[in-house]
């Protein structure tokens, strides 16, 4: 059962009824000539057949016929308008925006002038689903892809329409490090991304990785050089906490063992100094936990420092920690 058409599609189709009827009367003789001489169908013939397919609810079939008509006559305003309306009906928003915009650019065409308001309304509806992306930077010839699909080559002549949503932007060029970053394109908003690819140190003999492969290095990133320093800083803080916990444990143990303070006539040691015992046990627990943590983080710092490339280890980083009651605070530059 044919599905109902949208308002714009219905207007375009109704206004094309007389055209389709005339063409349907001419098609048999034209087909006979094609059989004899073998010429291709004209853009008008394909347009008429596409309109009939849309009236029957066969949008995908109509789209293919309109695309063939566009190949015959790329600047035909009627074909552009019907292509835009059909793409809209199929939910292909970027293509709908492209062809509706092209149709409206033919502002001097009588057909476009008659249906200008309907086409503008259709374009506004499509605009609720798309935003615009512009990538600026270097080098010239670099490819910009979103989710692995090529959308432009630098330098871009202008923004391109993109369905609103979140994407993974990838910019690549042979002999340069590939840049990859997440982006969000909002509807009716222009999103600009500035990029600058760095060449390989070997002089550009290495080719860029294929789409989806992990990039060698993201421009502006310092790699993992900060990881060993962070681990070392945490290890120092844990060591300081261990020392403080040990001092507190010894303090409470000394008070617990003080007979003069914790023994009395008719009063047990637990009754008089039970709080000292509890605090001593707590300090002992912190002592063991922080001691183990200090060892683990120290080992992690050594391992990551060994695995960090030599050229990245040249960066200067500083970590300073100071003990405090019950812990330690660290700060530094990386």
C-alpha positions as CSV (number, residue, x, y, z in Angstrom):
1,X,0.0,0.0,0.0
2,X,1.6,3.3,-1.0
3,X,2.7,5.5,2.0
4,X,1.4,9.1,2.2
5,X,3.6,11.8,0.7
6,X,4.9,14.9,2.5
7,X,3.4,18.3,1.8
8,X,6.3,19.5,-0.3
9,X,6.5,16.2,-2.3
10,X,2.7,16.3,-2.8
11,X,2.8,19.9,-4.1
12,X,5.7,19.1,-6.4
13,X,4.0,16.0,-7.8
14,X,0.6,17.7,-8.2
15,X,2.2,20.6,-10.1
16,X,4.0,18.1,-12.3
17,X,0.8,16.1,-13.2
18,X,0.1,17.8,-16.5
19,X,3.8,17.4,-17.4
20,X,3.7,13.7,-16.5
21,X,0.5,13.2,-18.5
22,X,1.9,14.8,-21.6
23,X,5.1,12.8,-21.3
24,X,3.2,9.5,-20.8
25,X,1.4,10.1,-24.1
26,X,4.8,10.6,-25.8
27,X,6.7,7.8,-24.2
28,X,5.4,4.9,-26.5
29,X,6.6,6.6,-29.7
30,X,9.8,7.6,-28.0
31,X,10.4,4.1,-26.8
32,X,9.9,2.8,-30.3
33,X,12.5,5.2,-31.6
34,X,14.9,4.2,-28.8
35,X,14.4,0.5,-29.8
36,X,15.3,1.3,-33.3
37,X,18.1,3.7,-32.8
38,X,19.2,2.9,-29.2
39,X,19.4,6.4,-27.7
40,X,19.2,7.0,-23.9
41,X,16.1,8.3,-22.3
42,X,16.0,12.1,-21.9
43,X,16.0,13.9,-18.6
44,X,12.3,14.8,-19.1
45,X,11.4,11.1,-19.7
46,X,13.2,10.0,-16.6
47,X,11.7,12.8,-14.6
48,X,8.2,11.8,-15.7
49,X,8.8,8.1,-14.8
50,X,10.2,9.2,-11.4
51,X,7.1,11.2,-10.6
52,X,5.0,8.2,-11.4
53,X,7.1,6.1,-9.1
54,X,6.7,8.6,-6.3
55,X,2.9,8.7,-6.8
56,X,2.9,5.0,-6.4
57,X,5.0,5.2,-3.1
58,X,8.2,3.8,-4.6
59,X,10.6,6.4,-3.4
60,X,13.7,4.4,-3.8
61,X,12.9,3.6,-7.4
62,X,12.0,7.3,-8.0
63,X,15.3,8.4,-6.5
64,X,17.3,6.3,-9.0
65,X,15.3,7.7,-11.9
66,X,15.8,11.3,-10.7
67,X,19.5,10.7,-10.3
68,X,19.7,9.4,-13.9
69,X,17.8,12.6,-15.0
70,X,20.3,14.7,-13.1
71,X,23.2,13.0,-14.9
72,X,21.5,13.9,-18.2
73,X,20.8,17.5,-17.2
74,X,22.6,18.5,-14.0
75,X,21.2,22.0,-13.8
76,X,17.5,21.2,-14.4
77,X,15.6,23.0,-11.7
78,X,12.7,20.5,-11.7
79,X,15.1,17.6,-11.3
80,X,17.0,19.3,-8.5
81,X,13.7,20.0,-6.6
82,X,12.4,16.5,-7.0
83,X,15.7,15.0,-5.9
84,X,15.7,17.2,-2.8
85,X,12.1,16.2,-1.9
86,X,12.8,12.5,-2.5
87,X,16.0,12.5,-0.4
88,X,14.0,14.2,2.3
89,X,11.3,11.5,2.2
90,X,13.9,8.9,2.6
91,X,15.5,10.6,5.6
92,X,18.8,11.3,3.8
93,X,19.2,14.8,5.2
94,X,22.6,15.8,3.9
95,X,21.7,15.0,0.2
96,X,18.3,16.6,0.7
97,X,19.9,19.8,1.9
98,X,22.3,19.8,-1.0
99,X,19.7,19.4,-3.7
100,X,17.1,21.7,-2.2
101,X,19.8,24.4,-1.9
102,X,20.8,23.9,-5.5
103,X,17.2,24.2,-6.6
104,X,16.7,27.4,-4.7
105,X,19.8,28.8,-6.3
106,X,17.9,28.7,-9.6
107,X,15.9,31.7,-8.4
108,X,15.2,33.0,-11.9
109,X,13.5,29.8,-13.0
110,X,9.7,30.1,-13.2
111,X,9.1,26.6,-11.6
112,X,11.3,27.5,-8.7
113,X,9.7,30.9,-8.3
114,X,6.2,29.2,-8.1
115,X,7.3,26.8,-5.5
116,X,9.8,28.9,-3.6
117,X,8.0,29.0,-0.3
118,X,7.4,25.2,-0.3
119,X,11.1,24.5,-1.1
120,X,12.2,27.0,1.7
121,X,9.9,25.2,4.1
122,X,11.4,21.8,3.1
123,X,14.9,23.2,3.5
124,X,14.1,24.5,7.0
125,X,12.7,21.0,8.0
126,X,15.9,19.3,6.7
127,X,17.9,21.9,8.6
128,X,16.6,20.5,11.9
129,X,18.7,17.4,11.3
130,X,22.1,18.8,10.2
131,X,24.9,21.1,11.2
132,X,28.0,22.3,9.3
133,X,31.6,21.4,9.7
134,X,34.7,23.3,8.6
135,X,38.2,22.0,9.0
136,X,41.1,24.6,8.6
137,X,44.8,24.0,8.8
138,X,47.7,22.3,7.0
139,X,49.1,20.7,5.0
140,X,47.2,21.3,1.8
141,X,45.9,18.0,0.4
142,X,45.3,16.4,3.9
143,X,42.1,14.4,4.0
144,X,39.5,15.1,6.7
145,X,37.3,12.1,7.6
146,X,34.5,11.6,10.2
147,X,33.9,8.1,11.4
148,X,36.2,6.9,8.6
149,X,34.2,8.6,5.8
150,X,36.0,11.2,3.7
151,X,34.2,14.6,3.9
152,X,36.7,17.1,2.6
153,X,40.3,17.7,1.4
154,X,42.2,20.7,2.8
155,X,42.0,23.5,2.1
156,X,38.2,23.5,2.2
157,X,36.3,25.9,0.0
158,X,33.6,26.2,2.7
159,X,31.6,24.3,5.3
160,X,30.0,21.0,4.5
161,X,26.6,19.8,5.8
162,X,26.8,16.9,8.4
163,X,24.1,15.1,10.2
164,X,24.1,16.5,13.8
165,X,25.8,14.2,16.3
166,X,29.1,13.1,17.8
167,X,31.9,11.9,15.5
168,X,35.6,10.9,15.5
169,X,37.4,13.4,13.3
170,X,40.6,12.1,11.6
171,X,42.9,14.2,9.5
172,X,45.7,12.4,7.6
173,X,48.4,13.1,5.1
174,X,51.2,10.9,3.8
175,X,54.4,11.5,5.6
176,X,52.7,13.2,8.6
177,X,51.4,12.1,11.9
178,X,47.6,11.5,11.9
179,X,45.4,13.6,14.1
180,X,42.4,12.1,15.7
181,X,39.9,13.8,18.0
182,X,36.2,13.6,19.0
183,X,33.9,16.3,17.8
184,X,30.2,17.2,18.2
185,X,28.2,18.8,15.4
186,X,25.1,20.6,16.6
187,X,22.1,21.2,14.4
188,X,22.1,24.6,12.5
189,X,25.5,25.4,14.0
190,X,28.9,25.8,12.2
191,X,31.6,23.7,13.9
192,X,35.2,24.8,13.1
193,X,38.2,22.6,13.8
194,X,41.8,23.9,13.4
195,X,44.5,21.3,12.7
196,X,48.2,21.3,12.0
197,X,49.8,18.0,11.1
198,X,53.5,17.4,11.9
199,X,55.8,15.6,9.5
200,X,57.6,12.4,10.4
201,X,61.1,12.9,11.7
202,X,62.3,10.5,9.0
203,X,61.5,13.0,6.3
204,X,58.1,11.7,5.2
205,X,58.9,8.2,4.1
206,X,56.3,6.7,6.4
207,X,52.7,6.7,5.1
208,X,49.8,7.6,7.3
209,X,47.8,4.7,8.9
210,X,44.6,3.6,7.3
211,X,41.2,4.7,8.7
212,X,40.5,3.3,12.1
213,X,44.1,2.5,12.9
214,X,45.7,4.0,16.0
215,X,47.5,7.3,15.2
216,X,51.2,7.4,15.8
217,X,50.9,10.6,17.8
218,X,48.2,13.3,18.2
219,X,49.5,16.8,17.4
220,X,50.0,18.8,20.6
221,X,50.1,15.7,22.8
222,X,53.1,15.1,25.1
223,X,52.7,11.3,24.9
224,X,52.9,9.4,28.2
225,X,55.8,11.2,29.7
226,X,53.8,12.4,32.6
227,X,52.7,8.9,33.7
228,X,56.0,7.8,35.5
229,X,56.1,11.2,37.3
230,X,52.6,10.9,38.5
231,X,53.2,7.4,39.7
232,X,56.4,8.5,41.4
233,X,54.6,11.3,43.1
234,X,51.9,9.0,44.4
235,X,54.5,6.6,45.6
236,X,56.2,9.4,47.6
237,X,52.9,10.5,49.1
238,X,52.2,6.9,50.1
239,X,55.6,6.6,51.6
240,X,55.1,9.7,53.7
241,X,51.8,8.4,54.9
242,X,53.5,5.2,55.9
243,X,56.0,7.0,58.0
244,X,53.4,9.1,59.6
245,X,51.2,6.1,60.4
246,X,54.3,4.3,61.9
247,X,55.0,7.3,64.2
248,X,51.3,7.4,65.3
249,X,51.3,3.7,66.0
250,X,54.4,3.9,68.1
251,X,52.9,6.9,70.0
252,X,49.7,5.0,70.9
253,X,51.6,1.8,71.7
254,X,53.8,3.7,74.1
255,X,50.8,5.2,75.9
256,X,49.1,1.8,76.0
257,X,52.1,0.2,77.7
258,X,52.4,3.0,80.2
259,X,51.3,1.4,83.5
260,X,51.1,4.6,85.3
261,X,48.6,6.1,82.8
262,X,46.6,3.0,82.0
263,X,46.4,1.0,85.3
264,X,44.5,1.9,88.4
265,X,42.7,0.4,91.4
266,X,39.7,-1.5,90.1
267,X,40.2,-0.3,86.5
268,X,41.6,-2.5,83.7
269,X,44.0,-1.3,81.0
270,X,41.3,-1.7,78.4
271,X,38.8,0.4,80.3
272,X,41.2,3.3,80.9
273,X,43.3,3.2,77.6
274,X,41.0,1.3,75.2
275,X,40.8,4.3,73.0
276,X,44.6,4.3,72.6
277,X,44.5,0.7,71.6
278,X,41.9,1.4,68.9
279,X,43.8,4.3,67.5
280,X,47.0,2.3,67.4
281,X,45.3,-0.5,65.4
282,X,43.9,2.1,63.0
283,X,47.4,3.6,62.5
284,X,48.8,0.1,62.0
285,X,46.2,-0.6,59.2
286,X,47.1,2.7,57.5
287,X,50.8,1.7,57.8
288,X,50.3,-1.6,55.9
289,X,48.0,-0.2,53.2
290,X,50.1,2.9,52.4
291,X,53.3,0.8,52.6
292,X,52.0,-1.6,50.0
293,X,50.7,1.2,47.8
294,X,54.0,3.0,47.9
295,X,55.7,-0.2,46.6
296,X,53.2,-0.7,43.9
297,X,53.3,2.8,42.6
298,X,57.1,2.9,42.8
299,X,57.3,-0.2,40.6
300,X,54.8,1.3,38.2
301,X,56.9,4.5,37.9
302,X,60.0,2.5,37.1
303,X,58.2,0.3,34.5
304,X,56.6,3.2,32.7
305,X,59.8,5.2,32.7
306,X,61.6,2.3,31.0
307,X,58.8,2.1,28.3
308,X,58.7,5.8,27.6
309,X,60.6,6.7,24.4
310,X,63.9,8.4,25.0
311,X,63.1,11.6,23.1
312,X,60.0,12.1,25.3
313,X,62.0,11.5,28.5
314,X,63.9,14.7,27.8
315,X,61.0,16.8,29.0
316,X,61.6,18.3,32.4
317,X,59.0,17.5,35.1
318,X,59.0,18.2,38.8
319,X,57.1,16.6,41.7
320,X,57.3,17.9,45.2
321,X,55.5,16.3,48.2
322,X,55.2,17.4,51.8
323,X,54.0,15.2,54.7
324,X,51.1,16.3,56.8
325,X,49.1,14.9,59.7
326,X,47.4,11.7,58.4
327,X,48.7,12.1,54.8
328,X,50.7,14.1,52.4
329,X,50.1,16.7,49.6
330,X,52.0,16.7,46.3
331,X,52.2,19.2,43.5
332,X,54.3,19.6,40.4
333,X,54.7,20.5,36.8
334,X,54.7,18.1,33.9
